[in-house]
């Protein structure tokens, strides 16, 4: 995520902190060392919450690139989301279960240390930072709050995904998503209402985030379900340009200006075998760093994913997202037969959406 700083890596997952989160820490510094310790500890448990989701997702073959800490919580960047209800259920419930496990495992130690009156003073007298035991108890009960909040049956919370996974066993994935998204909108409006009535700005921010995230999830699923009906063969253009490795970037730039193509397969002159691929991003970076006189071989990608005609557009979209590219070559019997771009995929959805 842009504007984030990497802290460390766990199980191949980069743990990042967004610049806005650092501003949050600076804000809490005015509350003293206890307040700073509190917010840091809370976000450690938020990280563990997201890491639980991510590790289970990896077990199902879903690549998780990073977890980013934001002032409103943590976000795990997954290459895709499973469409199997059972897998989505396990991935979604892993986070809340981690927080519940923390509550269970530390209950008796805290009970023996502080006694029932101080332990439950969080609910009877409200949270407090008066003493260090109060801070520890505050952090302890926050785990229960995290679990309860995330189990609300509405997108984008875990409870919304759990709800969808249960509904998807009895109805279509699209229909199940629409119901969960509607719940998300309802809860967002409720949070927004109470935030306005009681003057809680943070609650209003959460309401806006929930509404937008729920709408985004609904749109993503609608796009995915639409694209599942089409394969690469349905949209690929047979008219495309290729380059040889000794072509200059000046020549490439000329082709970009005089054609609609911005991504090019690199092939051998004699055999026609594909030996590389250059994307629009590669061309722009090459022009800035090497100039127009350098050749394609100096910037081409020698390792890159490819597609087949039989691949569904959903698969093409997932591969592009996972490798952070906007175009991919299509091969048949080892030879390149075309290039498909994210714009081609988007065009299919736009046309189908207009027909609804």
HELIX and SHEET records of a PDB file:
HELIX    1   1 UNK A   19  UNK A   29  1                                  11    
HELIX    2   2 UNK A   33  UNK A   59  1                                  27    
HELIX    3   3 UNK A   85  UNK A  119  1                                  35    
HELIX    4   4 UNK A  121  UNK A  124  1                                   4    
HELIX    5   5 UNK A  132  UNK A  150  1                                  19    
HELIX    6   6 UNK A  158  UNK A  167  1                                  10    
HELIX    7   7 UNK A  173  UNK A  198  1                                  26    
HELIX    8   8 UNK A  201  UNK A  227  1                                  27    
HELIX    9   9 UNK A  232  UNK A  235  1                                   4    
HELIX   10  10 UNK A  249  UNK A  258  1                                  10    
HELIX   11  11 UNK A  280  UNK A  290  1                                  11    
HELIX   12  12 UNK A  296  UNK A  298  5                                   3    
HELIX   13  13 UNK A  313  UNK A  323  1                                  11    
HELIX   14  14 UNK A  342  UNK A  355  1                                  14    
SHEET    1   A 4 UNK A   4  UNK A  10  0                                        
SHEET    2   A 4 UNK A  13  UNK A  18 -1                                        
SHEET    3   A 4 UNK A  64  UNK A  70  1                                        
SHEET    4   A 4 UNK A  73  UNK A  78 -1                                        
SHEET    1   B 3 UNK A 242  UNK A 243  0                                        
SHEET    2   B 3 UNK A 264  UNK A 267  1                                        
SHEET    3   B 3 UNK A 274  UNK A 278 -1                                        
SHEET    1   C 3 UNK A 306  UNK A 307  0                                        
SHEET    2   C 3 UNK A 327  UNK A 332  1                                        
SHEET    3   C 3 UNK A 335  UNK A 341 -1                                        
END                                                                             
